[in-house]
Amino acid sequence: MTTQISPAVQLAETPASVTPHTQKARRTHRFGAPKIVINTVAILVFLCSVFPVYWMVNMSFTPSNQIISRNPSFFPFEFTMKNYVTAWTREAAPGQTDFPHALGSSIIVAIAVVIVCALIAFLASIAIARFAFRGRYVFIVSVLVVQMVPGEAMMFTIYNMIDDWRLMNTLIGLFIVHLASVVPFTIWTLRGFVAGVPADLEEAAQIDGCTKAQAFWKVTFPLLAPGLVSTGIFAFIQSWNEFTMALLLMKGYNLTLPPWLNSFQSATEATNWGAVMAGSTLIALPVVIFFLFVQGRMTGGLVSGAVKG
């Protein structure tokens, strides 16, 4: 026969010093110290990551005679916009482009890469994630192998190919090179998003009366929208910041922003570091604006897909 102990007896047998508040204090004391250390390390890493960006912006508003001072200021007390005017209006070098034209070239190439890359990667990721066809795994492995090869290892091959196609120093040639460099990773990333969406959702929508196309666009596509936005951000940043191939293939009036900044920095013996920092800030600003613009779409697409599913 089992004897049951009432809650009152259990409470009476519990030591008076062990209360819920004491137990909570013990848990806090046990895990509090490691949490403080982790938070401190995270803050230090964040500050080390942000400080170069802050210093770039700080120097862009600082007069040139104070930038080379032995005691630099952590805040531009003598605020000036002269560096931005110089970076915007001065040519990178005699016979080369200025910032507005380089900005236009970078925008054209980057946006074209994002649009075409998203279309190609979207169709390819659906094909390899939803359809079983001969050579499927070979294609997936090929995508990974191509992504592992650094672009610098194929510089001369790419140069000869673009030259044979008569596309040297053209935005179309640079667009092809940038597109080829970002498509493999984009396909691999989107494949994970497509594989993570159950095909049962489309089957349920078809049972409710939707056609196969309607089920895909109304149910599956909204769930894939965050993946498209994420890969679009990657493609934009890769094309926008690409330097080596742009320097190799472009010159003169058709320079994009990274090689323009290199020419702008080395055009004179006495480098105007204030103008260089202003140019660097102007180059980074469109990426920040693009990310802030699409961030809401990423979250909105995720919520919309979840509701419809």
Disulfide bonds with the S-S distance in Angstrom:
none
